[in-house]
């Protein structure tokens, strides 16, 4: 994880010693980690990283080999989506899968045009999230 200090990544669960010990990294950006999500992903071998900082999330998304990003409505989620999708050198807006955990009032079509890979509306089906993460890995 070149360029990212070990103190930047606040992973939950057991310590991962090398890349082969986990299936991938799921980055939760903002206050969008719903109860049970992290545990469901961890039980399938994913490392979970959570941050509410847009700058830290961008650094992690670029440097920490993130498999999947999960975020949603609010200032942090909106700012992160705009900043991630406008980074120089990103030709494919879908090279990093991004799940948007919606509240039901968002314009799903617009979010997909902005680069969201999958829009999920509450209540969030945990098995669907795990399946998507598995395909992204």
ABEGO torsion letter per residue (X at the ends): XBGBBAAABBBBEBBBABAAABAEBBBBBEBABBBGAAAAAAAAGBBBBBBABAAAAAAAAAAAGBABBBBBBEAAAAAAAAAAAABBGBABAAABBBBBBBAGABBAAAAAAAGBABBBBOBBBAAAAAAAAAAAX
